[in-house]
């Protein structure tokens, strides 16, 4: 147990619990930016697919398949 008691104080930067919110803010901003960029890129890709070959099944094909 003596070995582990010194390990707590080795880090020079304090954590979120002890008042170090800078890293938390950086990670929160990074998370928000990655969500926005994933949505934006996905939207652009789906729009390109929709304009070229279409995403939805045509109505006449849909009525053939789903008429049971």
C-alpha positions in Angstrom: 0.0 0.0 0.0 3.0 2.3 0.5 3.8 2.1 -3.2 0.4 3.3 -4.3 0.2 6.2 -1.9 2.8 8.2 -3.8 1.1 7.4 -7.2 -1.8 9.7 -6.5 0.4 12.8 -6.4 2.6 12.1 -9.4 0.4 13.9 -11.9 1.1 17.6 -12.2 -2.4 18.5 -13.5 -5.4 18.2 -11.2 -8.4 16.3 -12.3 -12.0 17.4 -12.8 -12.9 16.6 -9.2 -10.2 18.8 -7.9 -11.0 21.8 -10.0 -9.2 21.2 -13.3 -12.0 21.8 -15.8 -9.8 22.8 -18.8 -9.3 19.3 -20.1 -13.0 18.6 -19.6 -14.0 21.6 -21.7 -11.5 20.7 -24.4 -13.0 17.2 -24.6 -16.6 18.4 -24.5 -15.9 20.8 -27.4 -14.1 18.0 -29.3 -17.1 15.7 -28.7 -19.6 18.3 -30.0 -17.5 19.1 -33.0 -17.2 15.4 -33.9 -21.0 15.0 -33.6 -21.6 18.0 -35.8 -19.0 16.9 -38.4 -20.4 13.3 -38.5 -23.9 14.6 -39.1 -22.7 17.1 -41.7 -20.7 14.5 -43.7 -23.5 12.0 -43.4 -26.0 14.5 -44.7 -23.9 15.4 -47.6 -23.3 11.7 -48.5 -27.0 10.9 -48.3 -27.9 13.9 -50.4 -25.4 12.9 -53.1 -26.8 9.3 -53.1 -30.4 10.7 -53.2 -29.6 12.9 -56.2 -27.8 10.2 -58.1 -29.6 6.9 -57.6 -32.2 7.7 -54.9 -32.6 6.3 -51.5 -36.3 5.4 -51.4 -37.8 2.5 -53.3 -40.2 3.6 -56.1 -43.9 3.4 -55.3 -44.6 0.7 -57.9 -41.9 -1.6 -56.6 -43.0 -0.9 -53.0 -46.6 -2.0 -53.8 -45.3 -5.3 -55.4 -43.1 -6.3 -52.5 -45.3 -5.3 -49.6 -48.6 -6.6 -50.9 -49.1 -9.8 -49.0 
